[in-house]
Amino acid sequence: MDSVTELEQRCADAWPALVDEPLGQWRLRAAGGFTGRANSALTTGDPGLPVGLALDRVISFATTHAIKPAAHVVVGSRAESGVAAAGWRVDHDHPGGASSYVLTGALREFACPKSEGVSVEPLPSPEWWNLTAQGNPTVAQKHVLGSGDVVGFGEVRREGVVVAAVRGAVVGDLLHIARLAVVASARRTGVARALMGALAAWGLERGATRCALQVAEHNEPALRLYASLGCTEHHQYRYWVPA
């Protein structure tokens, strides 16, 4: 298995969809429309049939599960040329942006002891949900964010109020980091860096040595933060939809 396919598969395992069905080596995923990653066909590997027919199956699966047909396609991959040849187009209307970077880094580069008010808990608090899901979580959000064999819910509290939150999931030697959120009043105060350091230490304690983050290309503040922690681009992916 090449490094891109291996990383994409582990990221998918760390971000569990409500429905995840194999199509050869592709994965058809649905989660009530919550995030593109959990509601698209992961197109790494061989689907076991011609790409055009595989995409017909993607459309049928999406219709069955009441989501928009979409393909998660690694930029420059063999699948990308096949998807384009089948008449699909890049989804420039995707709410989070059509293109994302997959960043990786060594956890020891930024792990640090937990400081006062910073913790990584085995279960999400109501305040964690408020910050990461903007209110009461849906069934899909509870499953995608709350499920996994080794999942940690990081938060920073200031005067009893959660001002930053993040999710981490360990899959093998990989710590998948997602859903970093900081309230406006606490931005540029170091809380995100402290939280990332605590989560990295938590991941190391559970056997992870590296991290992966999937970041929309327009999210410049996040990209700057992760670059300062030593994370670099591994590859990119884009969402494609039927033309």
C-alpha positions in Angstrom: 0.0 0.0 0.0 1.5 3.4 -1.0 1.9 6.1 1.7 -1.0 8.2 0.4 -3.5 5.4 0.3 -2.3 4.2 3.8 -2.7 7.7 5.2 -6.1 8.3 3.6 -7.4 4.9 4.9 -6.2 5.7 8.5 -7.8 9.1 8.4 -11.1 7.5 7.3 -10.9 5.0 10.1 -10.3 7.9 12.5 -13.4 9.8 11.2 -16.1 7.1 11.3 -19.1 7.6 9.0 -22.5 6.2 10.0 -22.4 4.0 7.0 -19.1 2.8 5.4 -19.4 0.2 2.6 -16.5 -1.1 0.5 -16.6 -0.9 -3.2 -13.4 -2.9 -4.0 -10.8 -0.7 -2.3 -13.0 2.4 -2.4 -15.2 3.3 0.6 -18.7 4.6 0.2 -19.5 6.8 3.3 -22.6 8.5 4.6 -23.3 10.4 7.8 -26.4 12.6 7.3 -24.4 15.2 5.5 -22.1 16.0 8.4 -18.7 16.8 6.8 -17.5 16.0 3.3 -15.1 13.3 4.6 -17.9 11.3 6.1 -20.3 11.8 3.1 -18.2 10.9 0.1 -16.6 8.0 -1.7 -13.0 7.6 -0.8 -11.4 6.7 -4.1 -8.0 5.4 -3.2 -7.1 2.0 -4.6 -9.0 -0.1 -7.1 -12.8 -0.1 -7.0 -12.9 -3.5 -8.7 -14.8 -2.3 -11.8 -14.4 0.5 -14.4 -14.4 4.0 -12.8 -17.5 5.1 -14.7 -19.5 2.1 -13.3 -18.0 2.7 -9.8 -19.2 6.3 -9.9 -22.7 5.1 -10.9 -22.6 3.0 -7.6 -21.5 6.2 -5.8 -24.6 8.0 -7.1 -26.9 5.1 -6.2 -25.4 4.9 -2.7 -25.8 8.6 -2.1 -29.4 8.5 -3.3 -30.1 5.6 -0.9 -28.7 7.6 2.0 -30.1 11.0 1.1 -26.8 12.7 0.6 -25.2 14.5 -2.3 -23.1 12.3 -4.6 -19.5 13.2 -4.0 -16.0 11.6 -4.5 -13.0 12.3 -2.3 -10.1 12.2 -4.8 -6.4 12.6 -4.2 -4.9 15.3 -6.4 -2.7 13.8 -9.1 -3.9 10.2 -8.5 -5.0 7.7 -11.2 -8.5 8.0 -9.8 -8.6 11.7 -10.5 -8.1 11.2 -14.3 -10.8 8.5 -14.3 -13.3 10.7 -12.4 -12.6 13.6 -14.8 -13.0 11.3 -17.8 -16.4 10.1 -16.5 -17.7 13.7 -16.7 -17.5 14.7 -13.0 -16.3 18.2 -12.0 -14.5 19.7 -9.0 -17.1 20.8 -6.4 -16.2 24.4 -6.1 -19.5 25.0 -4.2 -18.5 22.7 -1.3 -19.2 24.6 2.0 -15.7 23.9 3.3 -14.0 24.4 0.0 -13.3 21.9 -2.7 -9.6 21.3 -1.9 -7.8 20.4 1.3 -4.3 19.7 2.4 -3.3 16.6 4.3 -0.5 17.6 6.7 1.7 15.3 8.8 4.2 15.9 11.5 6.1 14.2 14.3 4.3 14.4 17.7 7.6 14.8 19.6 8.2 18.0 17.8 5.4 19.8 19.6 4.2 17.6 22.5 4.3 19.3 25.9 3.0 18.8 29.4 -0.5 19.8 30.1 -0.7 23.3 31.6 -3.3 24.7 34.0 -6.8 24.4 32.5 -5.7 22.1 29.6 -7.0 18.6 29.5 -7.7 15.6 27.2 -10.7 13.7 28.4 -12.1 10.3 27.3 -15.6 11.7 26.9 -16.7 15.0 25.5 -18.2 17.6 27.9 -21.4 19.5 27.0 -19.2 22.6 26.6 -16.9 20.7 24.2 -20.0 19.9 22.1 -21.2 23.5 22.2 -17.9 24.7 20.8 -17.3 22.0 18.2 -20.9 21.3 17.1 -22.4 24.7 17.7 -25.1 23.4 20.0 -26.8 20.1 20.5 -25.1 17.5 18.4 -27.0 15.5 15.8 -26.9 11.7 15.7 -24.4 11.9 12.9 -22.2 14.3 14.8 -22.3 12.1 17.9 -21.2 9.2 15.8 -18.5 10.8 13.7 -17.0 12.8 16.6 -17.8 10.6 19.5 -16.9 7.1 18.1 -13.6 5.3 17.8 -11.4 2.9 19.7 -9.0 5.5 21.1 -10.5 9.0 21.1 -9.6 12.0 23.2 -11.5 15.3 23.6 -9.1 18.2 24.4 -10.3 21.4 25.9 -8.9 24.6 27.5 -10.9 26.1 30.4 -10.4 29.7 31.5 -12.4 30.6 34.7 -14.5 27.5 34.2 -15.4 28.3 30.6 -14.2 26.2 27.7 -12.4 28.5 25.3 -10.8 26.0 23.0 -11.5 22.4 22.0 -10.0 19.7 19.7 -10.6 16.0 18.8 -7.9 13.4 18.6 -8.2 9.8 17.5 -5.3 7.2 17.5 -5.2 4.7 14.7 -2.1 2.6 14.8 0.9 5.0 15.0 -1.2 7.9 13.7 -2.9 10.6 15.8 -5.7 12.1 13.6 -6.3 15.7 14.8 -9.6 17.5 13.9 -12.2 20.0 14.9 -9.8 22.5 16.5 -11.9 25.5 17.6 -11.0 28.6 19.7 -13.5 31.2 20.8 -12.8 34.7 19.3 -11.8 36.3 22.6 -9.1 33.7 23.2 -7.5 33.7 19.8 -3.8 34.6 19.5 -3.3 34.0 23.2 -1.5 30.7 22.9 -4.4 28.4 23.9 -4.4 26.5 20.6 -0.7 25.8 20.8 -1.0 24.6 24.4 -4.0 22.4 23.5 -2.1 20.9 20.5 0.9 20.2 22.7 -1.3 18.4 25.3 -3.0 16.4 22.6 0.3 15.4 21.1 1.5 14.1 24.5 -1.7 12.2 24.9 -1.2 10.6 21.5 2.4 9.6 22.4 1.2 7.9 25.5 -1.1 5.8 23.4 1.4 4.6 20.9 1.1 7.3 18.2 4.3 8.8 16.8 3.0 11.1 14.0 -0.1 13.1 13.3 -2.3 13.9 10.4 -4.6 16.9 9.8 -7.0 17.6 7.0 -7.2 21.3 6.5 -9.2 23.3 3.9 -6.8 25.3 1.6 -8.4 28.6 2.6 -8.0 28.1 6.3 -4.8 30.2 6.5 -4.7 30.7 10.3 -4.8 26.9 10.9 -2.2 26.3 8.2 0.1 28.8 9.8 -0.4 27.2 13.3 0.3 23.7 12.0 3.3 24.8 10.0 4.8 26.4 13.2 4.4 23.0 14.9 6.5 21.3 12.2 3.6 19.9 10.1 4.2 19.7 6.4 2.1 18.9 3.3 1.8 15.2 2.5 -0.7 15.5 -0.3 -3.9 17.2 -1.3 -7.4 16.0 -2.1 -10.5 17.5 -3.7 -14.2 16.8 -3.8 -15.7 15.9 -7.2 -19.5 15.8 -8.0 -21.4 14.7 -11.1 -21.4 17.5 -13.8 
